[in-house]
């Protein structure tokens, strides 16, 4: 791999990102209604309805005009909330008909449960990890839905930059159910990866992946050392241990430094 002129984020950059996250709580913890953007309150309402099975898969959610009246906002605000959830694959929109809760589709595994440190070492390079956050936090609506738990429940949250020969190639933003990894916050994830710890503490038996192309936010730009216009590969990963949901992770990779590969045997 030819290393571009970037190194892992320095201490000043990390401190700035930590301060931003702690102040805004945009990654992880629930914020008060008054501090939330209006469209986020509508997203949380829909996600809560899905989690509590008020909005079942395949069922139509309330029309945008009805939601606008209910929340006292413009239809444009509702449209942004619905559009975000549709882009995340949670809702399906049909012109002239309405918006429905997406059915969960059966998918063939794209990737295995790999340890990024082992992948890097297999290429003959050196892995290093920078721990940005390691904390107990309150699950927001999205995290609660992904982990099938109540919003506001405590989850363990880690934010780690993985580097290959000092070049950042992955930002791992992970949420873990404490019931299955009680010692998660005691680990030194600069020395071992969360994947390695989870595989030992509660052997992972199932995995779900979805992959999409995204543009980086300010935190991703800072921690991965990339420009605002550089596309990224975002892998959303959930893992189970014997039918119990253990973790949900957002794995962001700079598109110019990382690629995904899958090899599958063709059934005859």
N, C-alpha and C positions, 0 to 999 in steps of 0.2 A: 504494500500500500504506500503510495506517495503521500507524505504528510503535508497538508496545506499549512500556511503560516499562522496556525492557531495553537495555543496551549490551553490546558485546563484553566478555568476561571480563577483569577487571583483572589486573595483574601478580601480586598476592598470590594470587588464585584460581588462576591458571595455575601458579604455583610450587607450590601445594598439590597440584594434580592431577599435575604432573610428579613430585613426590616420592612420591605414592601409587603411580603407575605404576612408577616405578623400584624402589620397595620391593617391591611385590607381583608385578610383571610380569604383571598380568592381561591386558594387551593385548600380544600378540606373542610374547615369549620363552618358551621351555620352562622349567618349574620342576621341581625335584627331586620324586621320588615322595613323600618324607616331608613336603614342604610342600604338596602338592596335596590338595584335598578327596578323599575316597574315591570319590565319584561321578565326579569328573573323571578319575581313573585308569581307570575303567571306560569312560568315553566315549573316552578316548585309545586304549584297547585296541581298541574297536570300529572307530574311525576308521582306526587303523593296519591292521586286518584288511581293511577296505574298500580302502584305498590299495594294499596289497600283494596284493589280489585273493584273499585267503583267504575273504572273504565277498563273493561275486559279486552283482551286481544280480539281484533276484528270488529270492535264496536266503535261507533262514531262519537267523538267528543263534542261538547257544545260548540255551536257556531261562533265565529270570531266576533260578530256583533254582540252576541249574548255575553261573551267573556268581557268585551270592552265595557258594556254596561255594568256588569257585576263588579269589575275592578275600578271603574271610573277612569278609564284610560282611553286613548285613541285606538282605532282599529289597527293603525300602523304598529303600535306597541305590541298588540296581541299577535299581529302577523310575524313580527320578529321572533317572539317566543315560540310560536308554532313552527316557523321556518327552521330555527335552530334545532328543535327536537326532530323535525323531519330529516334534516341533514345528518343527525346522529343515528338515524335508522329506528327511532322510537315511534314516530308517527308516519303515516302515509297520507299524502294530500292528493285529492282528485278534483280537477277543475269542474265546477258546476255541480259537484256532489257533496263534498265536505272532507273532513279530516278524520282518519281512523287510527286506532292503536294498532301498530304493526304486529303481525303474528311472528312468534319466534320461529325462525327457519332452521331446519336441520342442515348443518354444514359439515363437509369433510374437513378434517384438520389440515390446516395449511402448514403449521410449524410444530415442532416438538417443544417440550419444556427444556430449553437449553440454558446452560449457565454461561453468561456472556464472558466471564473471566476465562473459562475453559476454551471457548471459541477463539478468543484472542491469543491465548497461549498456544493453541493448536496451529495458529498461523505463524508461530515463532516470534510473536511480539509480546510486549509487557502490558499487563492490565493494571490500572490503578483506579481507585474510586474516591470521590470527594463527597462526603456526607454534608448536604446542605441543611436538611431538617431531619430530626428523628424525635417524634413526639406522640403523645396521646391527644386526639382531637375529636370533636363532635362531628359525626357524619352528616353532610348536607344531603339534600334530597337525591341528587344523582348517585352519590356514593352509597347511600342507603338502598336505593333501588338495585344497584349493581351487586350489592352484597346480601340482598334479601333480608334487610334488617330495618329497624325503626330509625327514622331521621332523628338526629340528636344523640343517638347511641354512640358510645365510645369506640373508636377504632384506633389502631396504631398506624401512623403515617410516616413514611420516609420519602425523602427527595434526594436522589443520588446522581451524580454525574459519573458515567463510566468512560474512561479514556483508554485509548490504544496508543502506546508510546507517547503519552502526554497529549494526544489529540482527542478531544471529546467526540464520541460517536453515539452516545445514548444518554438521554435524561430519563431516569426511572422515577416515576411518581406513583408510589404504591400505597395502598390501603389494605390493612390486614385485620381480620377478625381476631381479637385478643384471646378468645376461647381456645383457638387452635395453635396459637404461638405466644404463650404467656411471657416468654423471655425475650421477645422481639426487641424491646427497647434497650436491653442490656448488651446487645451485640455490637461489635466493632465492624461496621460495614465498610470501613476503609481496608479491612483485611480479608473479609469474606463477603460474598454477595447475599442479598436476601433470598435469592433462589436456592443457594446452597444451604442456608439455614432452614428454610421451609421444607426442603426435601428431606432433611434429617429429623426435624421436629414433628412433622405430620406428612408422611409420604404423599405426594400429589399424584392423583390417579386420573384426573380428567382436566382438559384444558379447552378454552374457547378463545379464538382470536378473531378480530376484525382489523382490517388494514385500510387506511385512507391517506390521501395526500392533503397536507395542511400547510399554512404559512405560520411561522413561529411568532409567538407573542414576545413581549419585552423580556420576560424571565428566560424563555428559551433562547432568545438571541444572546443574552448576557452569559448564560451558563454554558451554551454550546459554542459560543464565539462565532456566530453566523450573522449574516445580514438579514434585514427584514424581508427582502424579496427572495431569499433562498428557500425553496420548498423543502418540506420535511416529510418523512414517512412516520405516521402515527399508528402504533399497534396498540389496540385495546385488548387486554388479556385478563381473563378470569380463570382461576384455578380452583379445583375441588379436591378434597380428600375423602374418599369413600362417600360420595354424594353430599358432602357438606362443603358449602362455599367457604373458601379460606381467604382469598385475596383478589383484589382488583387493581390493575396497574395500567397506567398510560406510559408507553415507551416511545419517546420521541427521538428520531434519528435524522441527522442532517442528510438530505437527499443526495448531496454530492459526495458523501463519504460512506454511504452504507447501502447495501442491497439485500433483499430477502430472496431466498431460494427454497424451492420445495421440489422434492422428487417423490413420485407416487407410482406404485406398481399398478399397471393397467389390468383390470379384471377381464378375463376372457369368458 
